[in-house]
Amino acid sequence: MNYFLHGFGVFLGVLAGTAVTLLTQWIAKIRSEKQRVKNLRFEFELNIKKIERWLQEITHYRNAVNGDALNMYAGYFDLARFVTVTADKMFQAGLLYKYLNYQEIGDLQIIVSEFSLHGDQYLNNQIAQNKAYFDKQKAVSDVNFWEKKFKDHKKTMEDLLNKLPK
């Protein structure tokens, strides 16, 4: 009988230890997920501010084009500095699907692909070409295109930010 009680006590100890371990892991996972979402919100807010700066720069670019002073324009669009570290990690872990639907993730992927080193080079090379071979109609068309793209992406980022829990 003594062995039975001793064995039963060990069994209860193992169960209690397992329960505590599982509970601790669950709490750590919840905290980690909350921190990731907080980091993602920060990342989205930072990127929205960057898009706002690029919209201001587009205005300077537009003024240079409209003033026939494009050769004096010295702005630069650093699209490659768009921050996506947290979003990428959450996407790879499948956690992003918990907060955004497929369409929203697709929209985010489009934004990330356009605000990249390739997009950076494309836009800045386009500006350099407009400077070298100034065609006001083409330059105005380019400005309108990028301004619309930035505004659309900013709105999308704001909508995505609003979908995330606070």
LINDADA-V264899 format. One record per pair of residues at least 6 apart in sequence whose C-alpha atoms are under 7 Angstrom apart, sorted by sequence separation. I is the first residue (numbers start at 1). J is the second residue. If there is no record, write none. Layout:
# LINDADA-V264899
I/J, I/J
This chain:
# LINDADA-V264899
64/70, 90/96, 64/73, 130/139, 61/73, 57/75, 54/77, 82/115, 82/116, 47/82, 80/115, 47/83, 79/115, 80/116, 79/116, 80/117, 79/117, 43/83, 79/119, 80/120, 79/120, 78/120, 111/153, 77/120, 40/86, 39/86, 40/87, 77/124, 76/124, 71/131, 70/131, 99/164, 65/136, 65/139, 65/140, 62/143, 58/143, 58/147, 55/147, 55/150, 51/150, 51/154, 48/154, 48/157, 44/157, 44/161, 41/161
